[in-house]
Amino acid sequence: MSLVRQIEIRALDSFKGGMAEFYTPQSSHETMLVQVAPHTVDDLFVHHFQTDQLLVVRGSMVLVVLQNRKYTYIPLTQHKPVAVKIPPGIPHGAINLSNKPCVLVNAVLRHGDPHDRDYCPLKQPFPFDLKAAQQALERLERSIPVQV
């Protein structure tokens, strides 16, 4: 019986302390701050011995995941904080179709030494559907209540 690795998306618990709101910390071996430039359609890449834990802190983007010969478009925005956990072996990339950069935190879990090909672009088996990516982000943004 083989173990199927899946992307996990979970809302972050939070509590308010005075004027600040504190969110669930993510355990990690190292933490990276990542900026995805405006109008970016990133290549797919895969990590062999690393789990990514992503959280958008400014802006928005669409995470593209390739599983079972199908792309899944996962919209992420600062207005609805979620942690996305990407286990080793799952090809993924980023799309930022907006005019503004997207900043995210990656709380990396290491399962061994980095592999030489961890950040090498993978050949896309078929093109991304940028319209589907944009629509996924628009659906998410419509579902977020406007704060006054």
LINNORDA-V799841 format. One record per residue. PHI is phi in degrees with one decimal (999 if undefined). Layout:
# LINNORDA-V799841
PHI / PHI
This chain:
# LINNORDA-V799841
999 / -96.6 / -93.5 / -87.8 / -87.7 / -128.7 / -71.9 / -115.9 / -123.1 / -140.6 / -67.9 / -93.4 / -72.7 / -146.1 / -144.1 / -96.9 / -133.1 / 69.1 / -90.4 / -103.0 / -116.6 / -105.7 / -107.5 / -51.2 / -72.1 / -107.3 / -64.8 / -161.2 / -90.6 / -155.2 / -123.8 / -116.4 / -99.2 / -121.9 / -117.1 / -103.0 / -63.7 / -59.8 / 55.7 / -106.0 / -123.5 / -78.5 / -71.6 / -75.3 / -150.1 / -138.8 / -108.1 / -92.4 / -133.9 / -146.1 / -108.1 / -89.8 / -128.6 / -101.4 / -144.4 / -76.8 / -112.6 / -151.4 / 85.6 / -153.0 / -161.1 / -120.9 / -86.2 / -105.3 / -124.4 / -107.2 / -143.1 / 54.3 / 55.4 / -142.3 / -85.7 / -115.8 / -107.3 / -111.0 / -76.9 / -133.3 / -146.7 / -65.3 / -81.4 / -141.9 / -67.3 / -134.7 / -101.1 / -111.1 / -104.8 / -114.6 / -71.7 / -57.7 / 87.8 / -106.5 / -65.5 / -152.5 / -158.0 / -124.1 / -127.8 / -126.5 / -90.2 / -83.1 / -87.5 / -120.2 / -67.9 / -112.6 / -114.3 / -136.0 / -103.5 / -116.4 / -90.4 / -82.0 / -105.4 / -96.1 / -117.1 / 158.9 / -65.9 / -57.1 / -90.3 / -56.0 / -99.1 / -57.3 / -110.1 / -82.4 / -61.3 / -100.0 / -71.7 / -69.9 / -67.6 / -160.4 / -64.6 / -66.6 / -97.4 / -65.4 / -66.3 / -64.8 / -63.0 / -63.0 / -64.9 / -61.6 / -67.2 / -63.5 / -61.5 / -63.9 / -63.1 / -67.8 / -84.4 / -90.2 / -63.6 / -76.0 / -96.3 / -104.6
